[in-house]
């Protein structure tokens, strides 16, 4: 069965510093997709970044970047120059196909990130 | 990015009544919509997958007679909680998928908080 594990229930970072959130997953598929979603206190889920497994290059979106280690099945999120607005729950998610149930997202349990001023 | 709306954002009802929640994709057509349930400080739990023009596919353990899903058009899906009870109180989130193969991405609505008295 495909699973997503986030081993850090809570993390804290000082404003302007860098923090890394961990995510590991288990799959026997070779072609799949990984995502990081942010859920701020408003509870609106926001896509932060996505990574396609067939791409070796790590995805980057402004201050957000990932370290994708396919062999280790690891997909960590690095937030640089942390801002107060980054405080939220962060969910790692996996999808291995598209269309039908293959396209369903499998979520980790989340990591609550606090940003200290 | 694509926008998904939900209505209402918050509803309080008496035990035994039915509540309908609407999910709309505002600027795109979504052949597939998803309904999630989220308990406080927990991850999203997929309840069902809704495809336009066909019956919804429910996840194991989700009562389909209790949570009625209708996907009447490419931009609208509704979730009706029938004969609601206090244990149905939760945060319900819908998402819509743009099924363009590798760029297949889910966009989430802002959620609906249901409180059953």
Boltz contact constraints between the chains, C-beta under 6 A:
constraints:
  - contact:
      token1: [A, 43]
      token2: [B, 111]
      max_distance: 6.0
  - contact:
      token1: [A, 44]
      token2: [B, 110]
      max_distance: 6.0
  - contact:
      token1: [A, 45]
      token2: [B, 108]
      max_distance: 6.0
  - contact:
      token1: [A, 98]
      token2: [B, 101]
      max_distance: 6.0
  - contact:
      token1: [A, 98]
      token2: [B, 104]
      max_distance: 6.0
  - contact:
      token1: [A, 99]
      token2: [B, 99]
      max_distance: 6.0
  - contact:
      token1: [A, 107]
      token2: [B, 43]
      max_distance: 6.0
  - contact:
      token1: [A, 107]
      token2: [B, 44]
      max_distance: 6.0
  - contact:
      token1: [A, 109]
      token2: [B, 43]
      max_distance: 6.0
  - contact:
      token1: [A, 110]
      token2: [B, 43]
      max_distance: 6.0
